[in-house]
Amino acid sequence: MGWRPPNKLLLDWRGPFKVLARHKGEYELWDPTSPNPFRVSEHLVERYHVDEEHSQPIQEAIKGSGKTAIEEVSDIRGSPRLKQSIKLRIKWSDETEPKWYKWDRSFLHEAKIHQFLLQKRGPWLHLIPANYRQQYEQQAEAPAVDDP
């Protein structure tokens, strides 16, 4: 049966996911724990009700997927031009010590890795996808709002 429940009355709800687009009869969704968006029939999608006090959607998605979050990125090795040569020293939330990990496509969507690469600057910035780089540039250009 794989991940499927034994019948349609026992649905295996996963998520939450971010809705990227709506197409004829289906939604294009993004899972924060995965690099690629996917499509699902609209009758299989249910609204996620956010409780700001007790949970954040991204943390809930990570917890539900069985994956852990990156706590810290402390170092990088290799050449920014050869992704297969890149290794990152990462401490995951469920580990006690950081370890070296080879570059993985899933790192393209990790905010902690983006922050680390933004600090490194130079050729490392090109490892951050263009849409995220633009977003970070806009945030940096936005005027700071002072609290009274």
C-alpha positions in Angstrom: 0.0 0.0 0.0 2.9 2.4 0.5 1.9 5.7 2.1 -1.8 5.3 1.2 -4.4 4.6 3.8 -6.4 1.4 3.5 -9.5 3.2 2.2 -10.7 6.7 1.2 -12.5 7.2 4.5 -9.2 7.1 6.4 -7.3 9.9 4.6 -3.7 10.4 5.4 -3.4 14.2 5.6 0.0 15.7 5.1 1.2 19.2 5.1 0.7 22.1 5.4 1.8 23.1 1.9 1.9 26.5 0.3 -0.4 27.0 -2.7 1.7 28.3 -5.6 -1.0 28.3 -8.3 -4.4 26.9 -9.2 -4.9 25.2 -12.5 -8.0 23.6 -14.0 -9.2 21.2 -11.2 -5.9 21.0 -9.4 -3.5 23.0 -7.2 0.3 23.4 -7.5 1.7 23.1 -4.0 5.1 23.6 -2.4 6.3 21.4 0.5 8.8 23.4 2.6 10.7 20.1 3.1 11.1 19.4 -0.6 12.7 21.4 -3.4 10.1 20.6 -6.1 6.5 21.8 -6.3 3.8 19.2 -7.1 0.2 19.1 -8.3 -2.8 17.6 -6.5 -6.4 17.4 -7.5 -8.5 20.1 -5.8 -10.8 17.7 -4.1 -7.8 16.3 -2.1 -6.9 19.7 -0.7 -8.1 21.0 2.7 -7.5 24.5 4.1 -4.9 24.6 7.0 -6.0 26.8 9.8 -3.0 28.6 11.4 -2.9 29.0 15.1 -0.2 31.7 15.4 0.1 31.2 19.2 0.9 27.5 19.1 2.3 26.5 15.8 4.0 27.8 12.6 3.0 26.1 9.3 6.6 25.4 8.2 7.6 23.8 11.5 4.4 21.7 11.3 5.3 20.6 7.8 8.8 19.6 8.8 7.5 17.8 11.9 4.9 15.9 9.8 7.5 14.9 7.2 9.7 13.2 9.7 12.6 15.5 8.7 14.5 17.8 11.0 15.4 21.5 10.6 18.8 23.0 10.1 20.0 24.7 13.3 23.3 26.1 12.0 25.6 26.2 9.0 29.1 26.8 10.1 31.5 26.2 7.2 31.7 25.5 3.5 34.3 23.7 1.3 34.7 23.2 -2.4 34.2 25.3 -5.5 31.1 27.3 -6.1 31.4 26.4 -9.8 31.4 22.7 -9.1 28.4 21.8 -7.0 29.4 18.2 -6.7 32.6 19.4 -4.9 30.7 21.5 -2.3 30.4 20.3 1.3 28.6 22.2 4.1 29.2 21.8 7.8 25.6 21.6 9.1 24.1 21.0 12.6 20.6 19.6 12.4 18.2 20.1 15.3 18.2 16.4 16.1 22.0 16.1 16.2 24.5 17.0 18.9 27.4 17.8 16.7 27.7 19.4 13.2 28.8 17.1 10.3 29.9 17.6 6.8 27.3 17.0 4.1 27.6 17.0 0.3 25.7 19.6 -1.6 22.1 18.5 -2.2 19.3 20.0 -4.3 17.1 20.3 -1.2 19.6 22.9 0.1 18.4 25.3 -2.6 15.3 26.1 -0.5 16.9 26.2 3.0 16.8 29.7 4.6 19.6 28.9 7.0 21.9 28.0 4.1 20.8 31.1 2.2 21.8 33.2 5.3 25.2 31.6 5.5 25.8 32.1 1.7 24.7 35.7 2.0 27.4 36.2 4.7 30.1 34.5 2.5 29.2 36.8 -0.4 31.2 36.6 -3.7 30.7 33.6 -6.0 28.7 31.7 -3.3 25.7 33.9 -3.9 25.1 32.1 -7.1 24.1 29.0 -5.2 21.0 30.8 -4.0 18.2 30.6 -6.6 17.5 33.9 -8.3 14.0 34.3 -6.9 15.3 34.0 -3.3 18.2 36.4 -4.1 15.7 39.0 -5.4 13.6 38.6 -2.3 16.6 39.1 0.0 17.7 42.2 -2.0 14.3 43.7 -1.7 14.3 43.0 2.1 17.7 44.7 2.4 16.5 47.7 0.4 13.3 48.1 2.4 13.5 51.0 4.9 13.8 50.1 8.6 10.7 50.9 10.6 11.5 52.3 14.1 9.1 51.5 17.0 8.0 54.6 18.9 
